[in-house]
C-alpha cells in the first residue's frame, strides 16, 4: 500500500480538496488445480476365431464290405475342410486365415493439452510483476498520478475507489487498459492514463511459458472538506 499526499486550495468555494490516499493492491487469485484424468477403459476381449469344418480321417484298412462300420468321407467333401480325428461343423477351409484383429484407433490416447497462444489468463502459476517489485510500482504511481484531478473537476467530498483492469502481454507491454468503475470527475481517466504510460512488466508464466495475463489495480481517491 502506498500513499500520495497532495493539497489544493479552492478559492471560489473556500475549501481544501485533498487526495490523500492512493491504494496500490495486487489481487492474487487462487489457482484451480484441474482434476486428474480418468483411467482409460480396459480393452475389449478378442473374439474367438470361427471354427473350421473338419472331417474325421479314417485310416485305410483292407476289410470285407460287411465289416466296414464307418466309411471315410468322399473326396469332394475333403476339398474345403480340415482333416482331423473328429467331425466338426464350421466354415469352409478355403486356405484363408482368419484376419488378425487390429486396433481401429478407438482406444483412448492421452495427449498433451496445447494452450492457445492468444489466450489471456485470469489465473496463472506466476503472476506478472513490475520490475523492482511493489515499492517501485508505488513510486511510479506517486510520481506520475495527478493528485488534484478530482478537485479540478469539482468532485464532492467522499472516498472513491477506482478499479482499472489491464493486460500484461507476453513481451511485458501493458495493453487493453479498461476502467471497471465509473465514478467520473476524471478519476478513471487519470488512473488509466498513468497505467497506460507505465514501463514494461515481467510477463506472467504458465506451464513454463510466458503468457498474456490480466491484472487489476485499485486506486482510491479521497476528497475532504476543510472547514
PyMOL commands that set and color helices and strands:
alter all, ss='L'
color gray80, all
select helices_A, chain A and resi 65-67+75-78+134-144+149-152+187-196
alter helices_A, ss='H'
color red, helices_A
select strands_A, chain A and resi 6-10+15-19+54-56+82-84+120-121+129-130+158-168+174-179+201-202+204-206+209-223
alter strands_A, ss='S'
color yellow, strands_A
deselect
rebuild
show_as cartoon
